[in-house]
């Protein structure tokens, strides 16, 4: 299952049925879960943990030292979950001690060609990052989000669950859950109602989210005033509670 031209450091740990293609290099302190398939010309450095049944395509660079000038060789980590597809020439860097020394990617994500995930990013589950999407350092992405091709996300921004960033978006503030944004710099374009239907959100939940969008963006309220109104609805609708929690946790402020 390991091509004879591949180089695997004796310190690496490989699970059952791991496949490693030609001219791939696996460094020390790398752990790869069973069933993961790694193509040709891939470089994986550690400390890194990669879970089960991932597919990593040619020329990807996984677990490399970050590009932060403050980085001084500290043993920071990368952790990747299960069932991810990491396409050609994707780059994913380890964390820094200025944060939690960790870059983390969950499970069931699709990272298309040339995606970059910088140091200290935390990416959840079931996300799609289209070709050339770029996450700067310390970015957080929830679950079921879609970042269109060539989307660029500023450092320390948060991308909420079920949100959608249009192609070529430049994101410099936090993107609310469920929100659709696009542009340079990105601005709101309604909520991702079609995506929510596909994910099984009820008609009542979507109706409340329509009302929430008007509360935040159309009624002339300050964000604090809008949040207080949302809090009145949140106890009976979990989708609204997610909005409230996200707003209250935002450091950079939301796109508005």
VMD Tcl script that draws the C-alpha trace (Angstrom):
set ca {
  {0.00 0.00 0.00}
  {3.08 2.25 0.16}
  {4.71 3.04 -3.17}
  {8.43 2.15 -3.21}
  {9.39 5.73 -4.09}
  {7.52 7.18 -1.08}
  {9.56 8.20 1.97}
  {7.97 7.45 5.34}
  {9.85 8.46 8.49}
  {10.20 5.61 11.02}
  {8.51 7.87 13.57}
  {5.27 8.06 11.57}
  {2.29 5.92 12.59}
  {0.08 4.50 9.85}
  {-3.26 2.81 10.40}
  {-4.60 -0.17 8.52}
  {-5.10 0.06 4.77}
  {-3.40 3.44 4.42}
  {-2.28 4.06 0.83}
  {0.67 6.33 0.03}
  {1.43 7.26 -3.56}
  {4.74 7.74 -5.36}
  {7.22 10.42 -4.32}
  {5.22 11.34 -1.24}
  {7.03 12.30 1.99}
  {5.62 11.52 5.45}
  {7.58 13.03 8.33}
  {8.09 12.11 11.94}
  {5.32 12.76 14.46}
  {2.67 12.13 11.82}
  {-0.26 9.81 12.59}
  {-2.56 8.72 9.77}
  {-5.80 6.85 10.42}
  {-6.92 3.70 8.68}
  {-8.28 3.83 5.18}
  {-6.76 7.19 4.31}
  {-5.50 7.47 0.72}
  {-2.64 9.84 -0.04}
  {-1.73 10.59 -3.63}
  {1.61 11.31 -5.24}
  {3.97 14.18 -4.41}
  {2.27 14.98 -1.09}
  {4.25 16.35 1.87}
  {2.93 15.77 5.39}
  {4.87 17.09 8.38}
  {4.23 16.82 12.09}
  {3.21 16.95 14.76}
  {0.05 16.12 12.81}
  {-2.84 13.72 13.31}
  {-4.98 12.78 10.31}
  {-8.06 10.66 10.90}
  {-9.73 7.84 9.00}
  {-10.80 7.54 5.37}
  {-9.46 10.85 4.17}
  {-8.38 11.41 0.55}
  {-5.42 13.70 -0.04}
  {-4.58 14.50 -3.63}
  {-1.27 15.26 -5.33}
  {0.98 18.15 -4.37}
  {-0.86 18.94 -1.13}
  {1.29 20.28 1.72}
  {-0.10 19.29 5.10}
  {1.24 20.25 8.54}
  {3.93 22.62 7.34}
  {5.37 25.35 9.58}
  {3.22 28.46 9.49}
  {4.08 31.71 7.73}
  {3.77 33.82 10.89}
  {7.06 35.69 11.38}
  {6.75 35.18 15.15}
  {6.96 31.41 14.73}
  {10.26 30.13 16.13}
  {10.05 26.40 15.58}
  {7.80 25.49 18.49}
  {6.17 22.00 18.31}
  {2.65 23.12 17.40}
  {0.04 20.73 16.01}
  {-2.39 20.00 13.21}
  {-5.40 17.74 13.77}
  {-7.65 16.61 10.91}
  {-10.77 14.46 11.38}
  {-12.32 11.77 9.18}
  {-13.73 11.51 5.65}
  {-12.26 14.74 4.33}
  {-11.36 15.30 0.69}
  {-8.27 17.49 0.29}
  {-7.66 18.27 -3.35}
  {-4.62 19.24 -5.41}
  {-2.09 21.71 -3.99}
  {-4.01 22.45 -0.79}
  {-1.82 23.92 1.97}
  {-2.63 23.52 5.67}
  {-0.27 24.93 8.31}
  {0.19 24.06 11.97}
  {-0.69 26.46 14.78}
  {1.30 28.95 16.84}
  {1.92 29.34 20.55}
  {0.33 32.79 20.35}
  {-3.01 30.96 20.08}
  {-3.69 27.36 21.17}
  {-0.76 25.83 19.24}
  {-3.34 24.06 17.10}
  {-4.84 24.13 13.64}
  {-7.89 21.86 13.49}
  {-10.14 20.60 10.70}
  {-13.18 18.46 11.50}
  {-14.76 15.74 9.38}
  {-16.58 15.44 6.04}
  {-15.11 18.61 4.58}
  {-14.25 19.24 0.92}
  {-11.22 21.46 0.35}
  {-10.94 22.03 -3.39}
  {-7.74 22.74 -5.29}
  {-5.35 25.42 -4.02}
  {-7.25 26.10 -0.79}
  {-5.06 27.55 1.98}
  {-5.80 27.05 5.69}
  {-3.41 29.14 7.76}
  {-2.13 28.70 11.30}
  {-4.54 28.39 14.22}
  {-7.66 28.04 12.05}
  {-10.51 25.96 13.43}
  {-12.75 24.46 10.74}
  {-15.80 22.42 11.71}
  {-17.62 19.69 9.81}
  {-19.32 19.32 6.42}
  {-17.92 22.52 4.94}
  {-17.02 23.21 1.30}
  {-14.09 25.49 0.51}
  {-14.05 25.98 -3.25}
  {-10.95 26.49 -5.40}
  {-8.44 29.02 -4.08}
  {-10.43 29.93 -0.97}
  {-8.02 31.26 1.64}
  {-8.31 31.40 5.42}
  {-5.86 33.72 7.15}
  {-4.58 32.94 10.63}
  {-6.96 32.31 13.56}
  {-10.09 32.06 11.38}
  {-12.97 29.94 12.67}
  {-15.49 28.22 10.39}
  {-18.60 26.51 11.75}
  {-20.43 23.60 10.10}
  {-22.11 23.28 6.68}
  {-20.66 26.57 5.42}
  {-19.73 27.16 1.76}
  {-16.90 29.46 0.71}
  {-16.97 30.21 -2.99}
  {-13.87 30.18 -5.15}
  {-11.25 32.84 -4.43}
  {-12.92 33.84 -1.16}
  {-10.42 35.51 1.16}
  {-11.08 35.61 4.90}
  {-9.24 38.12 7.11}
  {-7.43 36.85 10.19}
  {-9.50 36.32 13.36}
  {-12.81 36.34 11.44}
  {-15.55 33.82 12.17}
  {-17.69 32.17 9.49}
  {-21.01 30.99 10.90}
  {-22.62 27.63 10.26}
  {-24.85 27.26 7.17}
  {-23.53 30.51 5.71}
  {-22.56 31.10 2.09}
  {-19.78 33.32 0.74}
  {-20.07 34.13 -2.94}
  {-17.19 33.75 -5.40}
  {-14.41 36.27 -4.90}
  {-15.69 37.52 -1.54}
  {-13.34 39.45 0.72}
  {-14.45 38.85 4.31}
  {-13.14 41.33 6.89}
  {-15.80 40.88 9.60}
  {-17.70 37.92 11.01}
  {-20.32 36.22 8.83}
  {-23.49 35.34 10.73}
  {-24.83 31.80 10.63}
  {-27.25 31.27 7.72}
  {-26.15 34.51 6.00}
  {-25.21 34.89 2.33}
  {-22.49 37.45 1.60}
  {-20.59 38.53 -1.48}
  {-18.40 41.36 -2.70}
  {-15.15 43.15 -1.93}
  {-15.61 43.82 0.92}
  {-18.42 41.31 1.43}
  {-21.91 42.62 2.22}
  {-25.14 40.78 3.13}
  {-27.36 39.31 0.41}
  {-30.10 37.70 2.45}
  {-30.03 34.36 4.19}
  {-29.22 30.97 2.71}
  {-32.83 29.80 2.68}
  {-32.44 27.32 -0.16}
  {-29.49 25.71 1.60}
  {-31.48 25.52 4.83}
  {-34.33 23.72 3.04}
  {-31.86 21.19 1.71}
  {-30.52 20.63 5.22}
  {-33.99 19.87 6.54}
  {-34.80 23.08 8.41}
  {-38.52 23.31 9.12}
  {-40.79 25.94 7.57}
  {-41.27 27.46 11.02}
  {-37.51 27.76 11.59}
  {-36.99 29.36 8.18}
  {-39.85 31.78 8.85}
  {-38.24 32.84 12.12}
  {-34.91 33.31 10.33}
  {-36.61 35.53 7.74}
  {-37.93 37.65 10.59}
  {-34.51 37.65 12.23}
  {-32.89 38.93 9.04}
  {-35.33 41.84 8.93}
  {-34.68 42.53 12.60}
  {-30.92 42.70 12.11}
  {-30.69 44.31 8.67}
  {-33.94 46.04 7.73}
  {-35.59 47.60 10.79}
  {-33.07 50.33 11.51}
  {-32.08 48.91 14.89}
  {-28.66 48.95 16.46}
  {-27.11 45.52 16.73}
  {-27.67 45.57 20.50}
  {-31.35 46.38 20.01}
  {-31.73 43.68 17.37}
  {-30.04 41.13 19.60}
  {-32.41 41.89 22.46}
  {-35.37 41.26 20.16}
  {-33.86 37.99 18.97}
  {-33.41 36.87 22.58}
  {-37.18 36.98 22.99}
  {-37.58 34.38 20.23}
  {-34.50 32.23 20.93}
  {-35.97 30.08 23.77}
  {-38.53 28.58 21.39}
  {-36.35 28.39 18.25}
  {-32.81 26.92 18.43}
  {-31.88 28.41 15.04}
  {-32.30 31.89 16.53}
  {-30.31 30.94 19.61}
  {-27.38 30.11 17.36}
  {-27.58 33.64 15.94}
  {-27.67 35.19 19.39}
  {-24.71 33.14 20.63}
  {-22.68 34.02 17.53}
  {-23.35 37.75 17.83}
  {-22.43 37.80 21.50}
  {-19.18 35.89 20.81}
  {-18.12 38.15 17.92}
  {-14.92 40.09 18.46}
  {-14.48 41.76 15.06}
  {-18.15 42.62 14.64}
  {-20.50 41.14 12.08}
  {-20.91 42.01 8.39}
  {-23.86 44.38 8.36}
}
mol new
graphics top color blue
foreach p $ca { graphics top sphere $p radius 0.5 }
foreach p [lrange $ca 0 end-1] q [lrange $ca 1 end] { graphics top cylinder $p $q radius 0.2 }
display resetview
